[in-house]
């Protein structure tokens, strides 16, 4: 499953997000290549390192679904064209929907 997303310039800081296949929860790729549900731990990538990280994430289809780039600041804050969608994904995975499910 993929969807068309805006192409980010190589020098634009970006992170990789996906859905954990088993749970449907939003996850982000950490700098070490592992996945996390904690948006504050996402890895920030640029240039060839970003392309290599996305290629590695795409090889993990099955564990995760539809990994893709999202624009972030150099500090890892969600920014750019898809800010609203990505901010909502971060909010719900960081306690909103997940917390209400456990209540």
Phi and psi in radians as a Rosetta constraint file:
Dihedral C 1 N 2 CA 2 C 2 CIRCULARHARMONIC -2.447 0.35
Dihedral N 2 CA 2 C 2 N 3 CIRCULARHARMONIC 2.812 0.35
Dihedral C 2 N 3 CA 3 C 3 CIRCULARHARMONIC -2.414 0.35
Dihedral N 3 CA 3 C 3 N 4 CIRCULARHARMONIC 2.762 0.35
Dihedral C 3 N 4 CA 4 C 4 CIRCULARHARMONIC -1.318 0.35
Dihedral N 4 CA 4 C 4 N 5 CIRCULARHARMONIC 2.277 0.35
Dihedral C 4 N 5 CA 5 C 5 CIRCULARHARMONIC -2.261 0.35
Dihedral N 5 CA 5 C 5 N 6 CIRCULARHARMONIC 2.727 0.35
Dihedral C 5 N 6 CA 6 C 6 CIRCULARHARMONIC -1.097 0.35
Dihedral N 6 CA 6 C 6 N 7 CIRCULARHARMONIC 2.497 0.35
Dihedral C 6 N 7 CA 7 C 7 CIRCULARHARMONIC -1.380 0.35
Dihedral N 7 CA 7 C 7 N 8 CIRCULARHARMONIC 2.233 0.35
Dihedral C 7 N 8 CA 8 C 8 CIRCULARHARMONIC -1.699 0.35
Dihedral N 8 CA 8 C 8 N 9 CIRCULARHARMONIC 2.470 0.35
Dihedral C 8 N 9 CA 9 C 9 CIRCULARHARMONIC -1.121 0.35
Dihedral N 9 CA 9 C 9 N 10 CIRCULARHARMONIC 2.628 0.35
Dihedral C 9 N 10 CA 10 C 10 CIRCULARHARMONIC -0.953 0.35
Dihedral N 10 CA 10 C 10 N 11 CIRCULARHARMONIC -0.645 0.35
Dihedral C 10 N 11 CA 11 C 11 CIRCULARHARMONIC -1.415 0.35
Dihedral N 11 CA 11 C 11 N 12 CIRCULARHARMONIC -0.122 0.35
Dihedral C 11 N 12 CA 12 C 12 CIRCULARHARMONIC -1.272 0.35
Dihedral N 12 CA 12 C 12 N 13 CIRCULARHARMONIC 2.202 0.35
Dihedral C 12 N 13 CA 13 C 13 CIRCULARHARMONIC -1.086 0.35
Dihedral N 13 CA 13 C 13 N 14 CIRCULARHARMONIC 2.400 0.35
Dihedral C 13 N 14 CA 14 C 14 CIRCULARHARMONIC -2.560 0.35
Dihedral N 14 CA 14 C 14 N 15 CIRCULARHARMONIC 2.786 0.35
Dihedral C 14 N 15 CA 15 C 15 CIRCULARHARMONIC -2.171 0.35
Dihedral N 15 CA 15 C 15 N 16 CIRCULARHARMONIC 3.020 0.35
Dihedral C 15 N 16 CA 16 C 16 CIRCULARHARMONIC -2.116 0.35
Dihedral N 16 CA 16 C 16 N 17 CIRCULARHARMONIC 2.246 0.35
Dihedral C 16 N 17 CA 17 C 17 CIRCULARHARMONIC -2.166 0.35
Dihedral N 17 CA 17 C 17 N 18 CIRCULARHARMONIC 2.773 0.35
Dihedral C 17 N 18 CA 18 C 18 CIRCULARHARMONIC -2.824 0.35
Dihedral N 18 CA 18 C 18 N 19 CIRCULARHARMONIC -3.077 0.35
Dihedral C 18 N 19 CA 19 C 19 CIRCULARHARMONIC -1.961 0.35
Dihedral N 19 CA 19 C 19 N 20 CIRCULARHARMONIC 2.350 0.35
Dihedral C 19 N 20 CA 20 C 20 CIRCULARHARMONIC -1.224 0.35
Dihedral N 20 CA 20 C 20 N 21 CIRCULARHARMONIC 2.107 0.35
Dihedral C 20 N 21 CA 21 C 21 CIRCULARHARMONIC -1.045 0.35
Dihedral N 21 CA 21 C 21 N 22 CIRCULARHARMONIC -0.736 0.35
Dihedral C 21 N 22 CA 22 C 22 CIRCULARHARMONIC -1.178 0.35
Dihedral N 22 CA 22 C 22 N 23 CIRCULARHARMONIC -0.573 0.35
Dihedral C 22 N 23 CA 23 C 23 CIRCULARHARMONIC -2.016 0.35
Dihedral N 23 CA 23 C 23 N 24 CIRCULARHARMONIC -0.360 0.35
Dihedral C 23 N 24 CA 24 C 24 CIRCULARHARMONIC 1.407 0.35
Dihedral N 24 CA 24 C 24 N 25 CIRCULARHARMONIC 0.059 0.35
Dihedral C 24 N 25 CA 25 C 25 CIRCULARHARMONIC -1.339 0.35
Dihedral N 25 CA 25 C 25 N 26 CIRCULARHARMONIC 2.636 0.35
Dihedral C 25 N 26 CA 26 C 26 CIRCULARHARMONIC -1.260 0.35
Dihedral N 26 CA 26 C 26 N 27 CIRCULARHARMONIC 2.364 0.35
Dihedral C 26 N 27 CA 27 C 27 CIRCULARHARMONIC -2.327 0.35
Dihedral N 27 CA 27 C 27 N 28 CIRCULARHARMONIC 2.757 0.35
Dihedral C 27 N 28 CA 28 C 28 CIRCULARHARMONIC -2.211 0.35
Dihedral N 28 CA 28 C 28 N 29 CIRCULARHARMONIC 2.542 0.35
Dihedral C 28 N 29 CA 29 C 29 CIRCULARHARMONIC -1.380 0.35
Dihedral N 29 CA 29 C 29 N 30 CIRCULARHARMONIC 2.243 0.35
Dihedral C 29 N 30 CA 30 C 30 CIRCULARHARMONIC -1.461 0.35
Dihedral N 30 CA 30 C 30 N 31 CIRCULARHARMONIC 2.892 0.35
Dihedral C 30 N 31 CA 31 C 31 CIRCULARHARMONIC -1.037 0.35
Dihedral N 31 CA 31 C 31 N 32 CIRCULARHARMONIC -0.494 0.35
Dihedral C 31 N 32 CA 32 C 32 CIRCULARHARMONIC -1.482 0.35
Dihedral N 32 CA 32 C 32 N 33 CIRCULARHARMONIC 0.009 0.35
Dihedral C 32 N 33 CA 33 C 33 CIRCULARHARMONIC 1.628 0.35
Dihedral N 33 CA 33 C 33 N 34 CIRCULARHARMONIC -0.063 0.35
Dihedral C 33 N 34 CA 34 C 34 CIRCULARHARMONIC -1.568 0.35
Dihedral N 34 CA 34 C 34 N 35 CIRCULARHARMONIC 2.929 0.35
Dihedral C 34 N 35 CA 35 C 35 CIRCULARHARMONIC -1.819 0.35
Dihedral N 35 CA 35 C 35 N 36 CIRCULARHARMONIC 2.581 0.35
Dihedral C 35 N 36 CA 36 C 36 CIRCULARHARMONIC -2.428 0.35
Dihedral N 36 CA 36 C 36 N 37 CIRCULARHARMONIC 2.598 0.35
Dihedral C 36 N 37 CA 37 C 37 CIRCULARHARMONIC -1.544 0.35
Dihedral N 37 CA 37 C 37 N 38 CIRCULARHARMONIC -0.127 0.35
Dihedral C 37 N 38 CA 38 C 38 CIRCULARHARMONIC -1.605 0.35
Dihedral N 38 CA 38 C 38 N 39 CIRCULARHARMONIC 1.841 0.35
Dihedral C 38 N 39 CA 39 C 39 CIRCULARHARMONIC -1.049 0.35
Dihedral N 39 CA 39 C 39 N 40 CIRCULARHARMONIC -0.403 0.35
Dihedral C 39 N 40 CA 40 C 40 CIRCULARHARMONIC -1.279 0.35
Dihedral N 40 CA 40 C 40 N 41 CIRCULARHARMONIC -0.171 0.35
Dihedral C 40 N 41 CA 41 C 41 CIRCULARHARMONIC -1.835 0.35
Dihedral N 41 CA 41 C 41 N 42 CIRCULARHARMONIC 0.139 0.35
Dihedral C 41 N 42 CA 42 C 42 CIRCULARHARMONIC -1.115 0.35
Dihedral N 42 CA 42 C 42 N 43 CIRCULARHARMONIC 2.595 0.35
Dihedral C 42 N 43 CA 43 C 43 CIRCULARHARMONIC -1.477 0.35
Dihedral N 43 CA 43 C 43 N 44 CIRCULARHARMONIC 2.572 0.35
Dihedral C 43 N 44 CA 44 C 44 CIRCULARHARMONIC -1.935 0.35
Dihedral N 44 CA 44 C 44 N 45 CIRCULARHARMONIC 2.192 0.35
Dihedral C 44 N 45 CA 45 C 45 CIRCULARHARMONIC -2.212 0.35
Dihedral N 45 CA 45 C 45 N 46 CIRCULARHARMONIC 2.630 0.35
Dihedral C 45 N 46 CA 46 C 46 CIRCULARHARMONIC -2.465 0.35
Dihedral N 46 CA 46 C 46 N 47 CIRCULARHARMONIC 2.856 0.35
Dihedral C 46 N 47 CA 47 C 47 CIRCULARHARMONIC 0.965 0.35
Dihedral N 47 CA 47 C 47 N 48 CIRCULARHARMONIC -2.462 0.35
Dihedral C 47 N 48 CA 48 C 48 CIRCULARHARMONIC -1.125 0.35
Dihedral N 48 CA 48 C 48 N 49 CIRCULARHARMONIC -0.545 0.35
Dihedral C 48 N 49 CA 49 C 49 CIRCULARHARMONIC -1.111 0.35
Dihedral N 49 CA 49 C 49 N 50 CIRCULARHARMONIC -0.641 0.35
Dihedral C 49 N 50 CA 50 C 50 CIRCULARHARMONIC -1.158 0.35
Dihedral N 50 CA 50 C 50 N 51 CIRCULARHARMONIC -0.795 0.35
Dihedral C 50 N 51 CA 51 C 51 CIRCULARHARMONIC -1.088 0.35
Dihedral N 51 CA 51 C 51 N 52 CIRCULARHARMONIC -0.710 0.35
Dihedral C 51 N 52 CA 52 C 52 CIRCULARHARMONIC -1.143 0.35
Dihedral N 52 CA 52 C 52 N 53 CIRCULARHARMONIC -0.698 0.35
Dihedral C 52 N 53 CA 53 C 53 CIRCULARHARMONIC -1.141 0.35
Dihedral N 53 CA 53 C 53 N 54 CIRCULARHARMONIC -0.720 0.35
Dihedral C 53 N 54 CA 54 C 54 CIRCULARHARMONIC -1.159 0.35
Dihedral N 54 CA 54 C 54 N 55 CIRCULARHARMONIC -0.705 0.35
Dihedral C 54 N 55 CA 55 C 55 CIRCULARHARMONIC -1.058 0.35
Dihedral N 55 CA 55 C 55 N 56 CIRCULARHARMONIC -0.731 0.35
Dihedral C 55 N 56 CA 56 C 56 CIRCULARHARMONIC -1.157 0.35
Dihedral N 56 CA 56 C 56 N 57 CIRCULARHARMONIC -0.684 0.35
Dihedral C 56 N 57 CA 57 C 57 CIRCULARHARMONIC -1.140 0.35
Dihedral N 57 CA 57 C 57 N 58 CIRCULARHARMONIC -0.694 0.35
Dihedral C 57 N 58 CA 58 C 58 CIRCULARHARMONIC -1.116 0.35
Dihedral N 58 CA 58 C 58 N 59 CIRCULARHARMONIC -0.502 0.35
Dihedral C 58 N 59 CA 59 C 59 CIRCULARHARMONIC -1.273 0.35
Dihedral N 59 CA 59 C 59 N 60 CIRCULARHARMONIC -0.183 0.35
Dihedral C 59 N 60 CA 60 C 60 CIRCULARHARMONIC -1.717 0.35
Dihedral N 60 CA 60 C 60 N 61 CIRCULARHARMONIC 0.208 0.35
Dihedral C 60 N 61 CA 61 C 61 CIRCULARHARMONIC -0.954 0.35
Dihedral N 61 CA 61 C 61 N 62 CIRCULARHARMONIC 2.319 0.35
Dihedral C 61 N 62 CA 62 C 62 CIRCULARHARMONIC 2.056 0.35
Dihedral N 62 CA 62 C 62 N 63 CIRCULARHARMONIC -0.963 0.35
Dihedral C 62 N 63 CA 63 C 63 CIRCULARHARMONIC -1.265 0.35
Dihedral N 63 CA 63 C 63 N 64 CIRCULARHARMONIC -0.761 0.35
Dihedral C 63 N 64 CA 64 C 64 CIRCULARHARMONIC -2.191 0.35
Dihedral N 64 CA 64 C 64 N 65 CIRCULARHARMONIC 2.817 0.35
Dihedral C 64 N 65 CA 65 C 65 CIRCULARHARMONIC -2.121 0.35
Dihedral N 65 CA 65 C 65 N 66 CIRCULARHARMONIC 2.318 0.35
Dihedral C 65 N 66 CA 66 C 66 CIRCULARHARMONIC 0.972 0.35
Dihedral N 66 CA 66 C 66 N 67 CIRCULARHARMONIC 0.978 0.35
Dihedral C 66 N 67 CA 67 C 67 CIRCULARHARMONIC -1.175 0.35
Dihedral N 67 CA 67 C 67 N 68 CIRCULARHARMONIC 2.463 0.35
Dihedral C 67 N 68 CA 68 C 68 CIRCULARHARMONIC -2.704 0.35
Dihedral N 68 CA 68 C 68 N 69 CIRCULARHARMONIC 2.836 0.35
Dihedral C 68 N 69 CA 69 C 69 CIRCULARHARMONIC -1.311 0.35
Dihedral N 69 CA 69 C 69 N 70 CIRCULARHARMONIC 2.540 0.35
Dihedral C 69 N 70 CA 70 C 70 CIRCULARHARMONIC -2.364 0.35
Dihedral N 70 CA 70 C 70 N 71 CIRCULARHARMONIC 2.522 0.35
Dihedral C 70 N 71 CA 71 C 71 CIRCULARHARMONIC -1.321 0.35
Dihedral N 71 CA 71 C 71 N 72 CIRCULARHARMONIC 2.379 0.35
Dihedral C 71 N 72 CA 72 C 72 CIRCULARHARMONIC -2.393 0.35
Dihedral N 72 CA 72 C 72 N 73 CIRCULARHARMONIC 2.903 0.35
Dihedral C 72 N 73 CA 73 C 73 CIRCULARHARMONIC -1.371 0.35
Dihedral N 73 CA 73 C 73 N 74 CIRCULARHARMONIC 2.996 0.35
Dihedral C 73 N 74 CA 74 C 74 CIRCULARHARMONIC -1.072 0.35
Dihedral N 74 CA 74 C 74 N 75 CIRCULARHARMONIC -0.433 0.35
Dihedral C 74 N 75 CA 75 C 75 CIRCULARHARMONIC -1.535 0.35
Dihedral N 75 CA 75 C 75 N 76 CIRCULARHARMONIC -0.081 0.35
Dihedral C 75 N 76 CA 76 C 76 CIRCULARHARMONIC 1.687 0.35
Dihedral N 76 CA 76 C 76 N 77 CIRCULARHARMONIC 0.152 0.35
Dihedral C 76 N 77 CA 77 C 77 CIRCULARHARMONIC -1.381 0.35
Dihedral N 77 CA 77 C 77 N 78 CIRCULARHARMONIC 2.449 0.35
Dihedral C 77 N 78 CA 78 C 78 CIRCULARHARMONIC -1.177 0.35
Dihedral N 78 CA 78 C 78 N 79 CIRCULARHARMONIC 2.294 0.35
Dihedral C 78 N 79 CA 79 C 79 CIRCULARHARMONIC -2.629 0.35
Dihedral N 79 CA 79 C 79 N 80 CIRCULARHARMONIC 3.124 0.35
Dihedral C 79 N 80 CA 80 C 80 CIRCULARHARMONIC 1.579 0.35
Dihedral N 80 CA 80 C 80 N 81 CIRCULARHARMONIC -2.939 0.35
Dihedral C 80 N 81 CA 81 C 81 CIRCULARHARMONIC -1.025 0.35
Dihedral N 81 CA 81 C 81 N 82 CIRCULARHARMONIC -0.664 0.35
Dihedral C 81 N 82 CA 82 C 82 CIRCULARHARMONIC -1.742 0.35
Dihedral N 82 CA 82 C 82 N 83 CIRCULARHARMONIC 0.501 0.35
Dihedral C 82 N 83 CA 83 C 83 CIRCULARHARMONIC -0.961 0.35
Dihedral N 83 CA 83 C 83 N 84 CIRCULARHARMONIC -0.817 0.35
Dihedral C 83 N 84 CA 84 C 84 CIRCULARHARMONIC -1.064 0.35
Dihedral N 84 CA 84 C 84 N 85 CIRCULARHARMONIC -0.889 0.35
Dihedral C 84 N 85 CA 85 C 85 CIRCULARHARMONIC -1.073 0.35
Dihedral N 85 CA 85 C 85 N 86 CIRCULARHARMONIC -0.822 0.35
Dihedral C 85 N 86 CA 86 C 86 CIRCULARHARMONIC -1.190 0.35
Dihedral N 86 CA 86 C 86 N 87 CIRCULARHARMONIC -0.621 0.35
Dihedral C 86 N 87 CA 87 C 87 CIRCULARHARMONIC -1.127 0.35
Dihedral N 87 CA 87 C 87 N 88 CIRCULARHARMONIC -0.711 0.35
Dihedral C 87 N 88 CA 88 C 88 CIRCULARHARMONIC -1.126 0.35
Dihedral N 88 CA 88 C 88 N 89 CIRCULARHARMONIC -0.736 0.35
Dihedral C 88 N 89 CA 89 C 89 CIRCULARHARMONIC -1.056 0.35
Dihedral N 89 CA 89 C 89 N 90 CIRCULARHARMONIC -0.742 0.35
Dihedral C 89 N 90 CA 90 C 90 CIRCULARHARMONIC -1.151 0.35
Dihedral N 90 CA 90 C 90 N 91 CIRCULARHARMONIC -0.748 0.35
Dihedral C 90 N 91 CA 91 C 91 CIRCULARHARMONIC -1.096 0.35
Dihedral N 91 CA 91 C 91 N 92 CIRCULARHARMONIC -0.814 0.35
Dihedral C 91 N 92 CA 92 C 92 CIRCULARHARMONIC -1.245 0.35
Dihedral N 92 CA 92 C 92 N 93 CIRCULARHARMONIC -0.571 0.35
Dihedral C 92 N 93 CA 93 C 93 CIRCULARHARMONIC -1.379 0.35
Dihedral N 93 CA 93 C 93 N 94 CIRCULARHARMONIC -0.385 0.35
Dihedral C 93 N 94 CA 94 C 94 CIRCULARHARMONIC -1.602 0.35
Dihedral N 94 CA 94 C 94 N 95 CIRCULARHARMONIC 0.167 0.35
Dihedral C 94 N 95 CA 95 C 95 CIRCULARHARMONIC 2.584 0.35
Dihedral N 95 CA 95 C 95 N 96 CIRCULARHARMONIC -0.532 0.35
Dihedral C 95 N 96 CA 96 C 96 CIRCULARHARMONIC -0.973 0.35
Dihedral N 96 CA 96 C 96 N 97 CIRCULARHARMONIC -1.466 0.35
Dihedral C 96 N 97 CA 97 C 97 CIRCULARHARMONIC -1.153 0.35
Dihedral N 97 CA 97 C 97 N 98 CIRCULARHARMONIC -0.753 0.35
Dihedral C 97 N 98 CA 98 C 98 CIRCULARHARMONIC -1.053 0.35
Dihedral N 98 CA 98 C 98 N 99 CIRCULARHARMONIC -0.726 0.35
Dihedral C 98 N 99 CA 99 C 99 CIRCULARHARMONIC -1.179 0.35
Dihedral N 99 CA 99 C 99 N 100 CIRCULARHARMONIC -0.667 0.35
Dihedral C 99 N 100 CA 100 C 100 CIRCULARHARMONIC -1.221 0.35
Dihedral N 100 CA 100 C 100 N 101 CIRCULARHARMONIC -0.485 0.35
Dihedral C 100 N 101 CA 101 C 101 CIRCULARHARMONIC -1.190 0.35
Dihedral N 101 CA 101 C 101 N 102 CIRCULARHARMONIC -0.526 0.35
Dihedral C 101 N 102 CA 102 C 102 CIRCULARHARMONIC -1.570 0.35
Dihedral N 102 CA 102 C 102 N 103 CIRCULARHARMONIC -0.064 0.35
